[in-house]
Amino acid sequence: MPAAVTQAHPVMAIGAALGEGPVWLARDRALWFVDVAGRRLHRYQPDRAEHRVWTAPEKISFIVPTHDGGYMAGLKSGLHRFDPDNGSFTHVAAPEPHLKENRLNDACVGPCGDLWFGSMHDAMTEPSGALYRLHRDGRIMQLDSGYIVTNGPAFSPDAATFYHTDSTRRLVHAFDCAADGALSNKRVFVEIETAAGYPDGTTVDADGCVWVALWDGWAVRRYSPRGELLLSVQLPCARVTKIAFGGQDHCTAYVTTAWEGLSSAEREAQPLAGDLFGFRAAVPGLPQVTLNVAPARAGVGHSTGVS
């Protein structure tokens, strides 16, 4: 049976060069997201129609909530605490201080309150990116490597499956995830066909279906836990980066997009590129977990648990 098709609608004109990393925080009643290339951090509170923007000191790739009411951000140089009251970023840890051409990219908070995040080669030409886990005790462990662009860490509702994206190879991988967070049985969950673009950010809904944003694909797709394409949500711009489920019922999906890398003619043909979009989902997303970790220790360990 062919996949169903629906359309997203504009929510707010942002014009982000590289909109990314949306997360809905119920405690703030707000959507947080970033403009990586524009070095901007955004907070949108729809019930108050309020939009606030902070400037980051370098490229910023994600923002997640912490258990103490604060925020952790991923910047080019590593993990930073963010204080919205004064706009400051305080350095916490640098997982790759020796890789100056890398930067952090997508992230998620795992079911146990630890941070799963990836790095990438900023010029997107070398496989120097890796997957990391910031444990609750503050240790940073490298779990997988060999990526040009890491993306889309996400967990199934029962936390038994972990998803991670190798964007340039057009692959979304699935791993078995043990109770202690150890990964094994790495396998291809979905391979995106060439004409459909590249898989970017992912998220998982309450039914365990995986939503994949398609860079240069003009769409977000919903796949069953078995990798079957169920739904395609069309966007009026090509570079779709990630979705987050929000609102009181977690059925409002927000979609970030980008115009970075488009030609002048392409930007003229895509005037809404970089804006924020939305649509209603039939199945709610999963609530955002708060990060609960001790201050990160210096140094990065390596895990051999991925196979």
N, C-alpha and C positions, 0 to 999 in steps of 0.2 A: 504493500500500500504506500503511495507517495506521502512524503512528509507534509504536514499542514504548514501553511504560510500565513503570517500576519505582519502588521506594520508597527513600527515604533513612531512616537510623536515627539516633537520638540518640547523640552522642559525649560531650558534656559540657554540663552546665547552666551557662550563662554569664549569661543575662539581659541581654545587651547592648542598650542602647537602639538603637544603630546599628552592629551588627557588620559589618565590612568588611575588604577588602584582604588575604585570606589568601595567604600564600606559604610554600611548604615549602622549608626550607634543609637540604640533606643534610649540610652541615658541622656543623650543630647537632643533627641528627636531630630537628628540631622544626618545628612549624607556628607561624608568627608571624601575628597578625592584630590588628585595632584595633577599638575602640568609639569611633566618631567623636564622637558626642554626649556620651558618658561620659568622654571624654578619657583613655582607657585603652589601653595597649599590652599585648598578651597573648603569652605564649610557652607552647606546649603540647608537651611531650615524651612521646609515647605509650609508648615503651618503658620509661620511668621513671615513668610515671603522674604526671608533675610539671607543675604549672601555675603560672606566675609572672606577676605583673601589675605594670606601672609606670604612674605617673600623668604625663600630659603637661601642659604649662602652658597649652595651648589645644587646640582641636579638632585631632585627628590623623587623617589619612586613609590613609596608607600607610607601609610600612616595607620597605626592600629592602637586600640585603647589598652591601657594598663589597669590592673586591678585596684590601684591606689587612686584612680580618677584621672591619671595623666595619659600621656601618649608617647608611643615610640615610633620614630620615623626612620626610613631607610634613605640615606643620602649616598652620594657617590663614594664618599670616604668611609662609610660604615653606618653603624647604628647610633642614633642620637635620641635623647629625650627632648620632647617639644613642650614648651609652655605657651599656651595660647594667650595668657594674660600679658606677657611682654614680648611674645614672638621669638623667644630665644631657642636655640638648638644646642644641646649639651652633649658632647661626644661620649659614647659609652664603650664601643668596641669597633675594631677594624679587622674583619675576618681575612682581608687580603691586602695588607699594607704593601706587599711587594709587587702587586699587579696594578700599576698606575693607570693602565689603559682599560681597566675594568670598572664597572659600577654595579651597585645593587639594583635589583629589578623587583619582580613581583614577590608577594608574601601572603601568608595567612597565619592565623593563630590556630594551633591544633586543639583538639578536644581536651587535652590536659593542661592547657594554658601556656604551652611553649610556642616558640616562633619558628616557622618554617619559611625559608626565604632563599632566593637564588641570586647569583651574580651573572653578569654578561660582559662580553667585550663591547665597549661603547661604540666602536666603529663597525661592529657586526661583521668582522672578517676572520677572527681567530677563535678556536674552540677552548677558550680559557675560562668559561663560566662554570659554576659549580652550584650544587644544592647544599644548603646548610640547615642545621637545626640548632637554635638557641634553647638549651635545656632550662628547666626551672631552677636548677642549681647554678646557672650562670655559664656553664660550659658551652662552647660553640663547636659543633661537630660537622665535618664535611661528610656528606652521605653519598654523593654521586658527582661526576665531573664529565668534562668533554663536551660542554654545551657552548654554542656561540651565543644564543639567546635563551635564557631560562624564562619560564612563565608559568602562571596558573597553578600554584600549589593549592590543593583542595582535598577535603576528606569526605568519604561517604558518611551518611548519618550514623552508622554503627561504628565508625572509626576503623573499620577493618581494611578499608581500601584507601590508598593515598594516590592522588593523581598529580602528575607533573608534566609540563609541556616542553618539548624541544622544538621551538618555533621554526627555526630555519630548515629543519628536516621535515616539517609538517606533521609531527607526531605528538600525540597525547599518550603518555605512558600511564599504566596502572601498576601499583605495587601492593603486595600484601603488607599490612602494617600490624605488628604485634602490639600487645598491651603496653609494652615498655617503649614503643615507638620505633623498634627495629624494623627496617625495610627488607623485603626479599621478593623474589619472583617478579622481577621487572619484566613487563610485557607491553606490547602495543595495544592500547585501548581503542584509539581511533587514528587513522591516517587520513589527513585532509587532501582531497584531490587537488591537483595543480590549479585548475580553473577556479577553485573556491577560495584561494588566498592562503594565508598562514594562520594557524591557531595561535591566539594571543591569550588573554586571561581566561580562567575558568572559575566556575562556582558550581555548587551542588544544591539541589532543592530537597524538600522534605521527602520526596519519593525516591531519592537517590539518583535522580537523573542529572547528567552533567551538561552544563551550559558552557559553550565555547564561543568566544568572540573571534571573529575572522578579520584579520588585518588584510586589506585589499580584497575582502570578500563581501562587503556591503551587508553584513548580516551577523546575527547571533544564532547559533544552533543549539537545540536541546537533544541530547542523546540518552537513550535508556542505559541502565547499568550494564547491559550486554553490548553496548556500542551501536545500537540501532538508531538511525536518525528519525526523530519524531516530529520536530517542529523547526521552522526557520523564520526568524523575525527579521524583516528587511529594514535597512537604514538608508537615508538619502545621501550617505557618504561612504567612501570605500574603507577607510581605516578605522575599524571598530576594535576597541581595545579590551573592555571588560564590562561585566554587569554586576550589580549588587541588588539584593532584594531588601526593600525597606517598607516604611509605612507601618501603621499600627498592626496590620495583619500579615506583614512580610510578603504581600503579593504585588507590591509595586516594584517593578524592576527598573533600575536606573542604568543607563548605558553611557559610557565615556567613549569619545572618539578623538581623532587627531587629523591634522593637516600636514604635519612634518614630512618632508620628502616629496610632496606633490609639486608638480610643475605649475607655472602661472596659469596655464590653460586649464589644468585639472582643478586648481583652486577656484577659478572662475566658474567652472561647471559644478562645483560642490561648495556653494556658499555657506552651508551649515556645518562643514567639516570643523571639528574641534568643539562642537557644542555638546550639551548634555541632553540626552533623550530618555524616554520612558515608555513603558507599556505595562499592562496588567497581565499577570500570570495566573493560570488556573490553580497552580500548586504553589504554596508559599516556600520561601527560602528558609534556610536555617539561621537562627539567631547568632549574632556575632559573639564570639568568645573573647573574653578579656585576657590580655597577656599577664602572666603571673610568674615572673622570674626574678632571681637575685641579680645583682650587678654582674655583668659579664666579666669573666676572667680574661687575662691576657693569653693569647695563643689560641690556636685552633687545632682540635684533634681530628682524627680520621677514622671513619667507621668502615668496616669491611663487610657489613651486613647486607649490602645490596647485591643481588645476583641476577 
